[in-house]
Amino acid sequence: MFKHAAGLAAVAVVALLPFSANAQTAKPAFKEVAKNYADIAHASYEDAANGAKALKKAVDALVANPTEETLAQARKAWLNARVPYMQTEGFRFGNPIVDEWEGKVNAWPLDEGLIDYVDEAYAGGESNPYAKANVIANPKITAGGKTIDARKITRELLADKLHEAGKVEANVATGYHAIEFLLWGQDLHGTGPGAGERKATDYAKGKACTNGHCDRRAQYLTVATRMLVEDLEDMVKEWGAKGKARSSIVTAKEPEGIARMLTGLGSLSYGELAGERMKLGLMLHDPEEEHDCFSDNTHNSHYYDQIGMANIYNGSYKRTNGTVLSGPSLSQYVAAKSADADARVKEAMSATTKAMQAIKDTADSGRMAYDQMIGADNAEGNALVATAIDRLVDQKKALEGVVAALGVSVDLKGSDSLDNPGKVGH
């Protein structure tokens, strides 16, 4: 059965029940399914790393020649890089190596005042002494009773001294969202139309520089982008032939390995995506709870999370270059035990993808961005998001049927927004 972990707690240790003694022999074999699962993970992270490399090239061009055109190209490269990365998130919760690493590259939401200038009205997180530290403007930061030497913006400064400084999760100094903020700036439009409006002159040299410290801003952006490439390359190696992430899943005992795969899908479907990334923002009508909040790209992030979960369940991944990697799947493994349980998951995934597509199509049309959808007094937008949340919950329930059919037990990441809505906002 599924057990829901409370609030924002990490995925609990997987508990396992033995398969029934008279269960049918599963076809394909678990090791074949596990190998294909690892192959898809490796290919997905490789595409994500290649996307980050293209982003680095565009960032280097922006820093060398800051114009509105080079800024637009860097933004486009960031958006493109998100597509393969979001398809990896289904591997997160069932694989501790990935979950422990993920905070380097995709932590959110962030108190952007830690990094750069913000609007005067920006308050930052409560009780966060670093919320307006502005490392770009300040070569020395004093906060929380500590002084940080920030004269040189290096990997060590960002990763070891600033990221989650003071043990505050909102102090995000690295990864996609730090880079997103440096490319777009704050979105000051609330739930109205419009994204961040940073100008290319924030990276200009000499007197053309706007908002000061352009050289340090360029340095921060360069270092953060290089770190993203390096961190993704590390995960590619983890899923390579000699990687620990691959070894961990392909050598796992059969019920443990299957339970971990289902944990990844169930936790992302339920507590993380339906709960923390969607329901919470809808309940509060708060654009600060939007995943890609500076760029207004949240519709794509949610959509490709769902595509990634379908990739994993169906054992097939369409790579960035158009080639398709496929093999023995979790779906086939489940169907050998219970065709009905497999069919319910496929039906639920199809319905969820359709609901996510509706959000994506609406945002892509330019008619309504995701932050507008979750705004108060927007019945149409609220309904689009609420429908997708409901379908994700249905998807979790279908996966629950698989868990019951296979005789395993997993703990899922939960969310107060789904499990204890009365606690939200208090």
ABEGO torsion letter per residue (X at the ends): XBBBBBEABBBBBBBBBBBBAABBBBOBBAAAAAAAAAAAAAAAAAAAAAAAAAAAAAAAAAAABBBAAAAAAAAAAAAAAAAAAAAAAAAAAABAAAAAAAAAAABOBBBAAAABBBBAABAEBBGBAAAAAGAAABABBBBGGBBBBAABBBAAAAAAAABGBGGBAABBABEAAAAAAAAAEBBAAEABBEBBABBAAAABBEAABBGEGAAAAAAAAAAAAAAAAAAAAAAAAAABAABAAAAAAAABBAAAAAAAAAAAAAAAABAAAABAAAAAAAAAGBAAABABAAAGAAAAAAAAAAAAAAAAAAGBBBBAAGBBBBBBBAAAAAAAABAAAAAAAAAAAAAAAAAAAAAAAAAAAGABBAAAAABBGBAAAAAAAAAAAAAAAAAAAAAAAAAAAAGBBBBBBBBAAAABAAABGX
